[in-house]
Amino acid sequence: MKILLSNDDGIDSEGIRILKTVVQQYHPDAEIWIVAPDGERSGMSHSITLRDSIRARKIAEHEYQTSGSPADCVMTAVMGIMDSRPDVIISGINRGPNLGTDITYSGTAAAARQGAYMNIPSIAVSLNGFHPPLHYAPLAETVAKNLEAFIRLWDEHHFININGPNIPGGGKDVRITYPGRRLYKDVLEWFDAPSGDRYWFLAGEPVDNSDEPGSDWEAVSQNLVSISPVHLHPLNNEIDSEYEQTDFVI
């Protein structure tokens, strides 16, 4: 089996290094490649590089860092860097959750989405924690133990989004969920530089949506590992009829 790892935290992040080690332990015959950004790319969503070059640098056998986005990394890996297509792509393990509508902004999710667009089974993996100690290994084990099942269940219409609690020993069980609605109390902070320029920083805290039944956020808040199949294409089935019944003018 050939496995591609990527992320949005950067090639030197602890999450991707632990993921590689654990997956290799459970799949000793697998050929594992890493193609990941050369630095932090969190919040880049599914951006791709169109009007500039992407630099790729080999740092070890089957390991490359690139100047591009997470989606760029997957495309350059599959179409240029690797000697053949991977059997599966795993993006992560991300430092911090990608729950619900976080997926819209997430570079971690975008790397998995891009892999699925390219007809490759793809998984995004995130840990619900930002500050040490960060317990990546139990979540990596869950992914590694179930990798064949994820590949078997995958189809070209979705990618798999996994979130795990940041606790010793990992989640107490697995739950199949849907991506809930993730809300934030957004704050825009700024300061004025001596040059007269104004600099802005987006900050804020998430709102607790853990009471949304069946959601990924509910599962993780209960110390469960959340597995969410995520559609690749935007769906609007529930609102089509309202639009069809409206008389628009030209």
N, C-alpha and C positions, 0 to 999 in steps of 0.2 A: 504494500500500500504506500502511495505517495501522498504526503500531507503538507499543505502550505499553511503556515502561521503568519498572521499579520495583526496589526492593532492600530490604535491612535495615540497611545501613550509613548511610543517611541521604542526603538529596537533594544535599548538598554533597560527597559522597564522590568521590574521584578515579576510582574504578572506573566509576561510572555516567556521569560526564562524558566519560571517554575512550570508553566504549561508544557514547554518542550521537554523538560526533564521527566515529568510524570507520564506524558503520553509515550515517550520512548520506553519507559519502564514497562508499561502495559502492552506496548506494541514494539517489541525489540527488533522486529524485521522491517519496520516501517522506515521509509526514507523521508526525513523531516526537513523541510526548507523553511527559512524565515526570510520574508521580504517585508520590511516595516519602515516607517518614517525615521528620519535621522534625528527627530526631536518630537516634542509634544505637538499633537494635532487634534486635541480634543475640541469638540464642537464644530468641526469642519463639515459635518453632515456628508452629503454625497458629492461634494465639489470635486471637479477634475481639472487638470491642467490642460488648457487649450492653446494658449498663445505664448508659451514658454517651454523650454526643454525640461526634462526630468533627469536629474543626475542619479545614477545608481553606482554604489561603491561596494565591492566585495570585501567583507571583513573577516570571513571564515568560510570553511567549506559549506556550501549550501546556505550561506547567510549573506544578505545584502541589505544595506540601508539606502533609502532614496530620499530625494528632496521633495517628493510629491505628497499628495493626500493619501489617506487610507485606501480610497477607491483606486487612485493611481497605482498604489503598490500592488493591488491585486491584478490590475490589468497588465502592468509591466511584467509582473511575475509570470502570469499565464501565457502572455503573448511574446515575451522576449527573453526573460532571464532563465526560466526553468527549461530543462531539456525535453520535457513532456508535461502534459496536463496533470494536475493533482487529482487524486480521487476524492479529496475532501478539503475544504478550507475552514480553518478555525480562527476567528478574530478575537483577541483578548489574551489573557484575562484582564479586563479593564479595571482600573482603580476607580471605584464608584459605580453605582447602579446605572443601568439603562432600562428604566421601567416606563411602560406606557408611552406617552408622547415624547419622552426623552429620545425615543428611537428617531424622531424627526431630525434632531440635532446631532446625533451620535455618529462619530467617525467609525467607532467599533461596529455598530450596526451596518453602516454603509459598506464597509469592507465585505461583510457577509452578504449583503444585498447584491453587491457587484458580482461576487462569485456566483450567486444564484442566477443573476442575469446571464452569466456565461455558461449556464447549464451545468454547474458543479455543485454538489451538496455543500451547503455552507451554514456555519454556526457562529453566532456571536455570543460571547461569554463575559459576564460582568459580575463583580463582587460588590455587595452593598456595604462599602466601607471606604473611607478616605484616609484615615489616620492609623498609624501603627498601634497595636500589631495587626497586620493584614494576613488573614488566613486563606491564602490562595490554594494551597495544596489540596485540601479536601474537595474543593469545587473542581479542580483539575482532575482529580480522581473520578469524580462523577462523570465528567465528560469522557475521559479515557475508557472507563468501564462500559459506557453505553454507546461508544462511537459507531460500532457496526449497526446498532439499532437506529441511530440518527440517520445514517446513510441510507438504510433500507426505507425509512419512513419519508424521506425527503422526496419532493417532486419539483418540477420546474416552476411551480406557481408560488413558492414560498421559501423563506429561510427560517432558521430556528434561532430564537432569542432566549438565552438562558441567563437567569440572575440567581445568585446564591447569597445567603446571609453570611456576614463576617463574624463567625463564631468558631471557637476551637472544635474540631471534629466535623465541622460542616453542617449542612442542613439535615434535619431529622427525617425527612422524607422528600419525595418529589411530587409536584402537583402540575398538571396541565392547566394552563391559564390563558387568558386573553390579555392583550396590552390595555391597561386602564388609562384613565385620563390623569396625567401628571401635571399638577398646578404648582406655581411658584409665586412667592411674594417678591416680585422683581424690584430691584433698586438700581438706579443709575447714579453713580458717584463720579465727580469730576474735580479737577483742579486746574488752575490757570498757571501756565508757565510764564517766566519772565519775558519770553519772546512774544507773548500775547496769544499764543495758541492755547486752546482748551483741550484737555485730555479727559476721555470718558472711560469709565470702567463699569461693566455690568456685574451686579452682585445680587444677593438675595438668598432666600431660604425656601426649600420646598414646603408645600402645604401637605399635611398628613391626609392621604386619601386611602388609608389602609382598610377602611370599612367598605370598600367597593367589592361586593361579592364576586368571587371567581376571577378577580384580577391578579396580575402579576405582583402588584404592590401588596395586596392582601397576603399572598402566599409568603413573600419574603419577610413581611412583618411578623409572620407566625413561625419564622425560622425554617421555612421550607425552601427547597430549590424550585424555582419557577421555570417551566418550559413552555414557551409561547411560539406556536407556528405563526409567522407573520406574512401576510399576503404581499407579493411584490408590487401589485398594481393597485392604485387607489380604488376603493369601492364606493359606490353611491346608490346602491340598490334601494335603500329605504327612502330616498328623497326623489327618485325619478318621477313617481306618479304626480307629485305636487307640481313639478315643473311642466309635465305634460298637460296638466289641466289649466295652466296659465296661458292667457292670450298675450303673447309678446307682439310688439309692433316693430316694424323695420324703418 
